[in-house]
Amino acid sequence: MNRVCLIFLTLIYSGSSFSFELVQSDEWSSLIRSESIEGVFVFCKESNNLCITNDIVRAKTEYIPASTFKIANSLIGLETGAIKNEFQIFKWDGKPRRIKSWEQDLTLRGAIQYSAVPVFQQIARRVGETKMQKYLKAFDYGNANIQGGIDKFWLEGELKISAFNQISFIEKLSKNNLPVSKQHQLIVKSALITEATSSYLVHSKTGFSGTGTKEKPGVGWWVGWIESETETYYFAFNMDISNEELLPYRKSIPKKLMETMGLTIGV
């Protein structure tokens, strides 16, 4: 790895210490610039409390979470009873939807895997503003601002979260340390599995706020964690998106950067 700058950060969330040494990698900065995109990747290794990023400033900058919020929404829905259990069927109303895979009945896992916005809008309406606000504050989830409409504040409203905060949130979820029942955390963790091999397990979620414009681009996300036999890695990536052709970079760039750390995954 090329020249790096070292900064030590201690972030305090929900009464528990989230302490990692943060390293900015010039190699990673160069690699992302070579792809002609604006974005940030944060990658943390649990065993040595080390996080690497290409851009410390952007890593602490908040953006709309888009569909990565389905993780929190699922937990809150289960905890409040808006979702009965992992087997509940969310019925398709028969109306055309923007994405064809949403035109079917879905379980919670299916709704997460297909990123079915109408299902999670229904869940959010059932939760209501008061309980939604309560749990977002308890989770220390970004700015916890739900202005913009109960069924769209994470899509085009005022809710914002940084890559660092995403990692703090998923790290607590991975350890069942969020202020909701362990059973509900286990249900959501299972629904987030996107790859399972004999060597590792990937829990992850993408997000996309829309393309926006070149002057005011949308944002694409990929967040999650990877469990191997001996290590756990946490990651969060976001990037500006002004063209849907850029969407594959949400995963391809983080995977390239992981490979520089000796970690290769297939999702």
N, C-alpha and C positions, 0 to 999 in steps of 0.2 A: 504494500500500500504506500502511496506517495505521502508527502508532507501532510500532517494533520494538526489541527488545533484542539486542545483539550480544555473542556469546561466542566466543572462539577456542579450538578444541580440536585437539589432536594425538593421534591414536590410533595405537598401534603394534601391528601384527598380523604374525605370521610373519616378523619381521625387516624388514618394509617399512613405510614411513611412509604413513599414510593421513591426510592433513592437509587439513581443510576449515574454513572459517569458518562457524560455525553461527549462523543468524539465527532468532530466534523472532518469528513474525508474529502480531500481535494480530488482524489481519484474518482470518487462517486460524483462529485460536482461536474467534473469533466465529462464523465460518461453520460449524465443526464443532458448536459448542454449539447453533446454530440447528437442527441436524438431530436434536437430543436423543439424541446418542450419546456414549459415552466412547471416545476413540481418539486415535491419533497418526499423522501423516503426515510422513515425512522425504523431501525431494526435493533432489537434489544435481546441480549443473551442473559438468561436468568442466572446462570451459575456464577457469573462474575460481575453482575450488575452493570453491564456495559451496553450502552446504546450508541449506534453510529448513525449519522445523518449526513446528507449532502448540503443542508441549508438550515442552520440553527434558527434563523429569524423566521423563515416560513414554517418551520416545524412547530413554532409557538403561535402562529397566526391562525385565527379561527375562520372556518368556512362552513357553509350549510352542509349538514351531514347526509342529506338525500337518503338513499335506501340503506345506508349503514345504520340509520336510526331504527330499522326493523328489529335490531338486537334488543335495544332498550324497550321498544314498543311491545315486543313479545313478552319480556319479563314483567312489565307493568300490567299487561293484559292478563297474564296468568295470575299474578299476585292479587289483582282486584276482582277477579272472577269474570272479567270481560271475555276471557278465553276459558272455557270450562276445563279443558285438559288437552293433551297432545293429540288426542284422537278426534277432537271436534271437527266436523266437516263444515267448511265455509261454502255455502251454496252459490253457484253462479246464477245470476238473475236472468240469464238468457240474452242480455243486451250485448251488442258488439263492444269489445274493448280494444284499447290501443295495441295491445300485444296479444297474439293469438293464444299463447299458452295460458293466459289468464281466463280464457273462456271455458272453464271447467270447474267442477267442485274440487276444493283443495283442503288438505289438512294443514296444520301449522307448518310442518316441515316443507310441504309442497309450496305453501305461500312464501316461505323464506327462500327456498331454492329457485323459484320462478320470479321472486321479487315482485309479488303481486300487489301493486299499490292499492287497488280497491279493497282488498281484504284488510289491509292495515289501516286504511282510512275508516273502515267500519269498526275496527277494534278501538281506534283512538276516540271515536265518537262515543262508544260504549264506556270507555274509561272516564271521559269528561275532563274538563279543564282543571278542576280542583285537585283530583288525584294525580293527574298527569304532572302538574306542577310540583306536587309534593314529592313524587318519586324522582323527578329529574334533579331536584335540589339534593335529595338524599344520595343520589348516584354521583353528585358533583359532575354532572354531564354538561360540559361546555358552559355556555352562558345561561342555560336553563330558561331561555326566553321562548314562550309558546305563543307569542303574538303572531297574528297572521291567519288564524283559523285553526280550530282543533284538528281538522283533518288534512291540513297542508302546511303547518308551521315548520316542518322539517324538510319540505320540498321547495317552498318558495316564500316562507315566512322569516322570522327573526332568529330561529335557533341556529347557533353556530358552535363549532367545536374544532379544536386544533388536533394535529396528528399526535402530539404528546398526550393530550387528554384522552384521545381514543385508546392509546396504549394503556394508560392508567386504568381506564374502564374495563378493557378486555382482560387485563392482568387480574383484576379482582374477580371478574366472572370466571376465569379459568380456574381459580382457587376457591370458588363458591363463597367469596367474601363480600358480595353485594348485599345490601339490606333488604333482601327478599328471601323466601324459603330456599333451602338447598335443593329441594325437589324441582322447583321451577327453574333454577339455574341449570340443573342437569338436563332438563327437557330442552332448553334453548341451546345448550352446548351440543347436544346430540343433533339437533336440527341444523346446526351450522357446519356440520362435517361436510367438506367438499372433496376430500381425498383421504383414502385409508389404504395404507400398504403395510407390509410386514415390518417396515423400517420407521415409518412415521405416520402421524395423523394430522391433517390440516383442518382447522376450523376457520371459516372466513366468510366475509360478506363484501360485495361490491356496492357502489353507489354512483349515481349519475344525476346531476341536477338539471340537465339539458345543456344544449350547446352554447347558449348565449350569443355573444358577438366577439369579434377580435378585440374590441375596446373593453368589453365587459364579459369575459368568457364564463362559461359554466365550470363546474368542478366534477372531476371523476375521482372515486375512492376505491381502495382495496385495503381492508383491515382484517386482522385475525391473529392466530397464533399456531405454532407448529410444535407438536410433541413428538420427541424421539424417545428411545429407551433411556437415554442419559441426559437429555437437555430439553428445555422449553425455550422457544424463540417467539417474541412478540413483534408484530410489524404493523405499520400504517403508512399508506401512500396516498397522496392526493396530487392532482395536476389540473392545470387549466385546460378546458376543452371548448374549442370554438367550431369543431367539425367532428361529426360522429365517427369518421374514419380513424380518429385518434383513440377511440375507446379501447382497442386491444392493448394499448400501451399501459393501461391500468395494471395489467398483470405482467406483461412481457418485461417492462423495465425493472420492477421489483425482483423478478426472478433472475434477471441478469446480475443485479447487485447482490442477491443472495449467493449466486455462484461464486462471486469474488470472495465470499466468506466460506466457501467449501460446502455450501448447502444447495442441493439440486432437488426441486420438487416438480411434479408433473401437471398440476392444475392450471 
